[in-house]
Amino acid sequence: MYIKPCPELSTSDEALPAFPAGRVCEGILEAVGETPLIRLRRYLPKAPFRIFAKLEALNPGGSIKDRPARRILEHALSTGILYPGGVVIESSSGNMGIGLAQACRYHGLRFICVVDPKTTEANLRILRAYGAEIDLVSEPHRETGEFLQARIERVQELLLTLPGAFWPNQYANAGNAASHYHTTMREVMTALEGKVDFVFVPTSTCGTLRGCGDYVRDHGLASRIIAVDALGSMIFSDTRGPRMVPGLGAGLRPPLCEPSLVDECVHVTDLDCVVGCRRLMEREAIFAGGSSGGVLSAIERLAGRIPVDSVVVALLPDRGERYLETLYSDDWVRAHFGEVRSLWEPMAPAEPR
């Protein structure tokens, strides 16, 4: 019996679909970077300016910290500061730890991540999946009451017991800023042909902030750098306060911070982060992490002062899965803020501008 072949199964070149060319990477770390810019048409539908979100969740390790993790480790290996099979020790609330865990696993390095009780269970599970060793600092620093200083002290203790171990020191390592200078900001400016009026940058180690600010200054651009910091953070304030969203703000001003590169700072609350994340999900179907919500809330805060037809870039550092037990949990939100559902009710889709 003869069965006529289906055209879809033909092996001729003419019948094959034309797929767009994509990157071929020699290993997972080559996939770091070149994340997309997403036009946000519905987040602020009546805004007279355009918003583009840099979706860093699409890095292979799930966050913007994949960039400095790769650059710092590969530089250390190439210069002999870190030897093959060596030990890496870093303090992290989550994303940098995961980025380093990924890079260490790829390069066959032992990794010890110093964390504190604010680190989410989801991040701890991811770290362990990559083979990282977890060292928990259970008490804040005796003088400042901050966990960051306590974590750094623990890193220094471990370095004394493990001769030859390497501390990336994301808070002071110039490679942190350089990774964003040469990749993140370059990608943004290339994609938008240099026509960027505002860049909203979440702050923590200030590596992203420093890299973006240096790029704007060195290239003579008119773009304004807006730092988004957590209320209670000590980066751009002298008033210390409690903070629940990891990865936004810090208990001290990191050495990488250079205030002269910042045009304005917006302080956001934990609730701002919750609301921004929920609105982004419901209006744009983008599942982003806590500091991303803070960035979008900061844009809303300044919306009345952003000129018509401006191009606004929002750096969104990580993905929402890491916050399922906190910002995306109705029970967690209700326990900390009460019944605030009305703040992020879905809205009718607007016509794109």
Secondary structure, DSSP 8 states (H G I E B T S, - for coil): ------GGG--SGGGS---------SSGGGGSS---EEEESSSSTT-SSEEEEEEGGGSTTSBTTHHHHHHHHHHHHHHTSS-TT-EEEEE-SSHHHHHHHHHHHHHT-EEEEEE-TTS-HHHHHHHHHTT-EEEE--S--TTT--HHHHHHHHHHHHHHHSTT-B---TTT-HHHHHHIIIIIHHHHHHHTTT--SEEEEE-SSSHHHHHHHHHHHHTT---EEEEEEETT-SSS-S------STTS--SS--TT--GGG-SEEEEE-HHHHHHHHHHHHHHH---B-HHHHHHHHHHHHHGGGS-TT-EEEEEE-BBGGGGTTTTT-HHHHHHHH-S-GGGG---------
